[in-house]
Amino acid sequence: MSAAGPEVTAELDAVERRRQQALIDVDLDTLDELFDDTLVHIHAPGVTHSKAQLLEHTATRRAYLDITRGELVTRLFGDVAVITGPITNRLRTADGGERTLAGVATQVLRRDESGDWRFVSFHMTPYGEQAWPALASEGEQP
């Protein structure tokens, strides 16, 4: 494992920005390109989607209004990258309203044969009740 250098971090940040914009724009062609066929996408409430299900969800629900990311930590394992960091989604609700969901997301990407990065896993954990106070090493937690 190694920390990603600036060039790879910039590549991965650009891929993540493309994912965010494609979800907001319901750009299924871009999402199809960015998501590996083996994608496992776990939404905050624990609903798990395959690539086909996530594309259907995106097209049908048109839920994503805005996606904001905080500081991301990127680690490399050969041709696999693990990105972890805060995420805030502004979402359309089934009744036509809006809600905001914030938490931490972990994403796994792999570099394919052509050198392009593809998402193979996404998992969001929403912020919730803290059962224990933060450790001294953790500082302030959201």
Summary of the structure (lengths in Angstrom):
residues: 142
radius of gyration: 15.7
end to end distance: 27.6
largest distance: 46.1
contacts: 359
relative contact order: 0.17
helix: 27%
strand: 43%
